[in-house]
Amino acid sequence: MADSLQDHPWKSDLWWTSSFNFLPEVRRQFSLPTEVQIHDATLRDGEQTPGVVLRKDDKIRIAAMLDEIGVHRIEAGMPAVSAEDAEAIKVISRQAKKAKIYAFVRAMEKDVEVACECGAAGVIIEVPVGQPKLELQFRWDMAHVLAQSVRAVKRAKELGLHTVYFPYDTTRAVAEDFERLLQRMMEQAPPDSVGVIDTTGCAIPAAIKYLVNLVRTTTGLPVEIHTHNDIGMAVANEMAAVEAGATVVHTCINGMGERTGNAALEEVVVALKTLYGYEWGFRYDKLAELSAVTQQLTAFPLAPNKPIVGSGIFTRESGIGIDMVYKQPLAMFSLNPRFVGQEAKAVLGKKSGYASITTKLNELGLSYAEDKAKFEHLLQKVKQLGTEKKGLVSDDEFRVLVKEILG
C-alpha cells in the first residue's frame, strides 16, 4: 500500500478522494509548505462557545487525548480568566508528552508573565487590528496597538517564550495600516510567527491567500491561520492559507467556538491528509472517540450530518448500493468509516429498496430463504411504516414485520 500511496496519494484502502487534487496543473498554483502543524484551541476558543464550561479536570482529560492523537500544539487556556484556568495550564504543561503547550494572553506584560509562571512553552498574544474593533469597541488608534504589541512581545521574548503575534480581526483591518504595523513590529519587537485571523468569518479564500502572502513578504516570518465559520468558510479558508504557505493551522474539536465556531479539528486534519497529502503520524482512528468525549464534557451536541464525526454520515437509507456500505464502502463514501473511528450503517425507511431487506436481514443474523414476493411485501411494509413515522424503521420494528410476513 505504501508504494500505491506514493503513486496515488488520493486513494488507499482508507480513503478515495479526487485525483484532480494532485494534478500538476492544480498543485503548481500552490505554495505548499513542507510541513503543517496543528494548533488546537478547544480549551480556550472552544470554551468560549456560549454556555460551555470546562473545569480543570475536563481540560486535562481533553489535553491528554489531543496529545495522544498527535496535535502539535495545545492552547491550554487563558490564565487571566481564573485561578482554575491557570492551574489547568500548569498541570497540562507538566503532563504533556509530545505537544507544546501555549497560553492565550492579552497584549499586556502581566498576562505574559502569568503565562510563563504556568509553565507554557509559548504564548498567543492577541491585539485588535480590525477597523470595526478599533473604531467601535476599543476606540484605539494604530499607535496604541503598536505600543501595546511591542511591550508584550518584548516581554515574552525576554522570558524565552515562543511568541505568536495574534492581530485579531485581521480580515477587517485597513490594509495599509496593517502592513505598516507589521513593518514597525519587525523593527521594534519581531515575534516568532504572525497569525492571520478571520475573527468574524467574513473573508473568502482568495482574500486569505492575499493576507498570508502579505504577512510572509512583509515579515519573513512563519504565518499561522485562525478562522471562524460565520459564513461556512472556516475550513476552506484554512486550506487556502496552507496553499499560500501558512505552516500552522488553528482548530477546535467539533468546530466549537463563538457563534458558528472555529475550523473543526477533525475536518482540517482529514482534509490535510486526504486532499493535500500531509502526514505526521496522526491518529485519525481516534477522532470519533475524541469528538464523543468532548461532546460529553461540554454538553455541546452535534448535527448527525457533521462531517467526519457526525453519527449519521456513514449511514445509508437509499436502497441503491446499500450492500456496498459494508462490502466496498469507498464506492459510497470518499472515506472508509474505520479511517476516522466510525462504522458504516444500513437503515430502513421510506427510501429503502429490495437490497435493503436482504442487507438488513443479514446484518441482524436473520436467515430466510429468499422469496421475492414475500420480500417485496416486506419492503412495502417497511416503506409504509417509514412514511407514516416520518423517520426510520428501527431494528426492533423490522423484526416484528419479519415475523409477521416471513413467519
C-alpha positions in Angstrom: 0.0 0.0 0.0 2.9 2.4 0.7 4.0 2.2 -3.0 0.5 2.7 -4.1 0.2 5.8 -1.9 3.3 7.2 -3.3 2.0 6.9 -6.8 -1.7 7.6 -6.0 -1.9 9.8 -2.8 -5.6 10.3 -3.4 -6.5 6.7 -2.7 -5.8 3.9 -0.3 -7.9 1.3 1.5 -9.0 4.1 3.9 -9.9 6.9 1.5 -10.5 7.6 -2.2 -10.6 11.3 -2.9 -10.3 13.2 -6.2 -7.2 12.6 -8.3 -7.7 16.1 -9.7 -6.5 17.4 -6.4 -3.0 16.1 -7.2 -2.7 17.1 -10.9 0.5 19.1 -11.6 -1.7 21.8 -13.2 -3.5 22.1 -9.8 -0.6 21.8 -7.5 1.6 24.4 -9.2 -0.9 27.0 -8.2 0.0 26.5 -4.6 3.0 27.4 -2.4 2.5 24.5 0.0 4.9 24.3 2.9 6.9 21.2 3.6 5.2 20.7 6.9 2.0 21.9 8.6 1.4 21.9 12.3 -1.9 21.7 14.2 -2.6 24.2 17.0 -5.8 23.2 18.8 -7.6 25.9 20.7 -10.6 23.9 22.1 -9.6 24.6 25.7 -9.7 28.3 25.1 -11.7 29.3 22.0 -13.8 26.2 22.2 -14.8 27.0 25.7 -15.9 30.4 24.5 -18.9 28.7 23.0 -21.8 30.2 24.9 -22.9 28.0 27.8 -19.9 25.8 27.7 -17.7 25.4 30.8 -14.7 23.2 31.1 -13.4 22.5 34.6 -9.8 21.8 35.3 -10.1 18.0 35.1 -12.1 18.3 31.9 -9.3 20.3 30.3 -6.7 17.9 31.5 -8.6 15.0 30.0 -9.1 16.6 26.6 -5.5 17.8 26.5 -4.2 14.3 27.1 -6.3 13.0 24.2 -5.1 15.8 21.9 -1.6 14.9 22.9 -2.1 11.2 22.3 -3.6 11.6 18.8 -0.8 13.8 17.5 -1.7 17.5 17.8 1.5 19.5 17.8 0.4 22.4 20.0 -2.4 22.8 22.5 -3.7 26.2 23.6 -4.5 25.2 27.2 -6.4 28.3 28.1 -6.2 32.0 29.1 -4.6 32.2 32.6 -6.1 35.7 33.2 -9.7 34.2 33.2 -9.4 32.4 36.5 -7.1 30.8 39.0 -8.6 27.4 38.0 -7.7 28.0 34.3 -4.2 29.0 35.3 -3.8 25.8 37.4 -5.1 23.7 34.5 -2.4 25.2 32.2 0.2 24.3 34.8 -0.9 20.7 35.1 -1.3 20.3 31.3 2.2 21.8 30.7 3.7 19.3 33.2 1.9 16.2 31.8 2.2 16.8 28.0 4.3 14.2 26.4 4.7 15.5 22.8 2.5 18.5 22.3 3.8 22.0 23.1 1.6 23.9 25.5 0.5 27.5 24.8 -1.4 30.1 26.7 -3.6 32.8 25.3 -2.9 36.3 26.6 -3.8 39.9 26.0 -1.1 42.2 24.8 -0.2 43.0 28.4 3.1 42.3 30.1 1.4 40.9 33.3 -0.6 38.4 31.2 2.6 37.2 29.6 4.3 36.8 32.9 1.5 34.8 34.4 1.6 32.5 31.3 5.3 31.9 31.9 4.6 31.1 35.5 2.1 28.5 34.4 4.9 26.7 32.5 3.6 27.4 29.0 6.1 26.9 26.2 4.6 29.7 24.2 2.0 32.5 24.1 -0.6 33.7 21.7 -0.6 37.5 22.1 -3.8 39.0 21.0 -4.4 42.6 20.0 -7.2 44.0 17.8 -6.5 45.4 14.4 -9.9 45.2 12.6 -11.3 48.6 11.9 -14.7 47.8 13.5 -13.0 46.6 16.6 -10.7 49.7 16.9 -13.3 52.3 16.0 -16.5 50.9 17.6 -15.3 48.8 20.5 -11.9 49.8 21.8 -11.5 53.3 20.4 -7.8 52.8 19.8 -5.6 54.1 17.1 -2.8 52.1 15.5 -0.1 53.9 17.5 -1.7 52.4 20.7 -1.9 49.0 19.1 1.8 49.1 18.2 2.8 50.3 21.7 0.8 47.5 23.4 2.2 44.9 21.0 5.8 45.9 21.3 5.7 45.8 25.1 4.0 42.4 25.2 6.2 40.7 22.5 9.4 42.0 24.0 8.4 40.7 27.5 7.5 37.3 26.0 10.8 37.1 24.2 12.7 38.1 27.4 11.1 35.2 29.2 12.1 32.7 26.5 8.5 32.0 25.3 7.7 31.1 21.7 5.7 34.1 20.7 2.8 34.1 18.3 1.6 37.6 17.4 -2.2 37.4 17.0 -3.6 40.6 15.4 -7.2 39.6 15.5 -9.9 40.7 13.2 -7.2 40.8 10.6 -9.6 40.4 7.7 -11.4 43.7 8.6 -8.2 45.7 9.1 -7.2 48.6 6.8 -4.6 47.1 4.5 -2.1 50.0 4.7 -2.4 50.3 8.5 -1.9 46.6 8.9 1.1 46.4 6.7 2.7 49.4 8.5 2.0 47.8 11.9 3.9 44.6 10.7 6.8 46.7 9.5 7.0 48.6 12.8 6.8 45.3 14.7 9.7 43.8 12.8 11.7 46.9 13.5 10.9 47.1 17.2 9.8 43.6 18.5 9.8 40.8 16.0 7.7 37.8 17.2 8.3 34.2 16.2 5.3 34.0 14.0 2.3 36.0 12.9 -1.4 35.0 12.7 -3.9 35.8 10.1 -7.2 35.8 12.0 -10.7 35.8 10.4 -12.4 36.6 13.7 -15.9 37.1 12.2 -15.6 34.6 9.4 -16.1 37.1 6.7 -13.3 36.5 4.2 -13.1 34.4 1.1 -10.2 32.0 0.3 -8.6 34.4 -2.2 -8.5 37.2 0.4 -6.9 34.8 2.9 -4.2 33.9 0.4 -3.6 37.6 -0.2 -3.2 38.2 3.6 -0.9 35.2 4.1 1.3 36.5 1.3 1.2 40.0 2.7 2.4 38.8 6.1 5.0 36.5 4.7 6.6 39.1 2.4 6.4 41.9 5.0 7.8 40.0 7.9 9.6 36.9 6.5 8.1 35.0 9.4 6.0 31.8 9.6 2.3 32.5 9.2 -0.5 30.9 11.2 -4.2 30.8 10.3 -7.1 31.1 12.6 -10.6 31.1 11.1 -14.3 31.2 12.2 -17.2 29.7 10.4 -19.8 32.5 10.2 -20.4 32.1 6.5 -19.3 28.4 6.3 -15.8 29.2 5.1 -13.6 28.2 8.1 -12.0 25.0 6.8 -11.8 26.2 3.2 -10.0 29.4 4.3 -7.5 27.4 6.4 -6.8 25.2 3.3 -6.4 28.4 1.3 -3.9 29.7 3.8 -1.9 26.5 3.6 -1.9 26.7 -0.2 -0.4 30.2 0.3 2.3 28.9 2.6 0.8 29.1 6.1 2.6 26.5 8.4 0.3 26.4 11.4 -3.5 25.9 11.4 -5.7 26.6 14.4 -8.6 24.3 15.2 -11.3 23.4 17.7 -12.7 19.9 18.3 -16.2 19.5 16.8 -15.9 23.0 15.3 -16.7 24.6 18.7 -16.2 28.3 19.3 -18.0 31.6 19.5 -21.1 32.0 17.2 -20.7 29.4 14.4 -17.4 28.1 15.8 -13.8 27.7 14.5 -12.4 25.4 11.9 -13.1 21.9 13.1 -10.0 19.9 14.1 -11.4 16.6 12.6 -12.2 18.3 9.3 -8.9 20.1 9.0 -6.6 17.1 9.7 -8.5 14.8 7.4 -8.5 17.4 4.6 -4.7 17.9 5.0 -4.2 14.2 4.8 -6.5 13.0 2.1 -6.8 16.2 -0.1 -3.2 17.5 0.2 -1.1 14.5 1.2 0.3 15.7 4.6 1.3 13.1 7.1 2.6 13.4 10.7 1.5 10.1 12.3 -1.9 11.4 13.4 -4.3 9.0 15.0 -7.3 9.6 12.7 -9.0 6.5 14.1 -9.3 8.3 17.4 -11.2 11.2 16.0 -14.7 9.8 16.7 -13.7 9.0 20.3 -12.2 12.5 20.9 -15.4 14.0 19.5 -17.7 11.9 21.7 -15.7 12.6 24.9 -15.7 16.4 24.1 -19.5 16.3 23.4 -20.0 14.6 26.8 -17.8 17.1 28.7 -19.2 20.2 27.0 -22.8 19.1 26.6 -22.4 20.6 23.1 -24.3 18.3 20.7 -23.5 17.8 17.0 -25.8 17.5 14.0 -25.9 13.9 12.8 -24.5 15.0 9.4 -21.5 16.8 10.9 -18.5 16.0 8.7 -16.1 13.3 9.8 -17.6 12.7 13.3 -21.4 13.0 12.8 -23.4 10.0 13.9 -25.2 9.7 10.6 -22.6 10.4 7.9 -21.8 6.8 7.1 -25.5 5.7 7.3 -27.3 4.7 4.1 -31.1 4.6 3.8 -31.5 4.6 0.0 -31.6 1.0 -1.3 -29.3 1.7 -4.3 -25.9 0.4 -3.5 -26.8 -0.2 0.2 -24.9 -3.5 0.3 -21.7 -1.6 -0.7 -21.8 0.2 2.6 -20.3 -3.0 4.1 -18.7 -4.7 1.1 -17.0 -1.7 -0.6 -17.5 1.4 1.5 -15.3 3.5 -0.8 -17.8 3.0 -3.6 -20.3 5.0 -1.4 -18.0 7.4 0.6 -14.7 9.2 0.0 -13.6 8.0 3.4 -13.7 4.5 4.8 -15.6 4.8 8.1 -12.9 2.9 10.1 -10.3 5.5 9.0 -11.9 8.0 11.3 -13.1 5.6 14.0 -16.6 5.1 12.7 -18.7 2.3 11.4 -21.0 2.0 8.4 -24.7 1.5 9.0 -27.6 0.5 6.8 -31.0 1.7 7.9 -34.6 1.2 6.8 -37.2 3.7 5.8 -39.2 5.3 3.0 -36.2 5.3 0.7 -35.3 1.6 1.1 -35.1 -0.8 -1.8 -35.2 -4.6 -2.3 -31.5 -4.8 -1.5 -32.1 -3.1 1.8 -34.2 -6.0 3.0 -31.6 -8.7 2.3 -28.8 -6.5 3.7 -30.7 -5.8 7.0 -31.7 -9.5 7.3 -28.0 -10.5 7.0 -26.9 -7.7 9.4 -29.3 -8.9 12.1 -28.4 -12.6 11.5 -31.9 -13.5 10.4 -31.8 -16.4 7.9 -34.5 -16.8 5.4 -34.7 -18.4 2.0 -35.2 -15.6 -0.5 -38.9 -15.4 -1.5 -39.2 -12.4 -3.9 -42.9 -12.0 -3.4 -42.7 -12.0 0.4 -39.5 -9.9 0.4 -41.3 -7.3 -1.8 -44.3 -7.3 0.5 -41.9 -6.8 3.5 -40.3 -3.9 1.6 -43.6 -2.2 1.0 -44.4 -2.5 4.7 -41.1 -1.0 5.7 -41.6 1.9 3.3 -45.1 2.4 4.6 -44.0 2.5 8.2 -41.2 4.8 7.5 -43.5 7.2 5.7 -46.1 7.1 8.5 -43.4 7.7 11.1 -41.7 10.4 9.0 -38.5 8.6 10.1 -36.5 5.4 10.2 -37.8 1.9 10.9 -35.9 0.6 13.9 -34.4 -2.9 14.0 -37.0 -4.0 16.6 -39.8 -2.8 14.3 -38.3 -4.6 11.4 -38.1 -7.8 13.4 -41.8 -7.5 14.1 -42.6 -7.1 10.4 -40.3 -10.0 9.5 -42.1 -12.3 12.0 -45.5 -11.1 10.7 -44.6 -11.5 6.9 -41.9 -14.2 6.8 -43.0 -16.2 9.8 
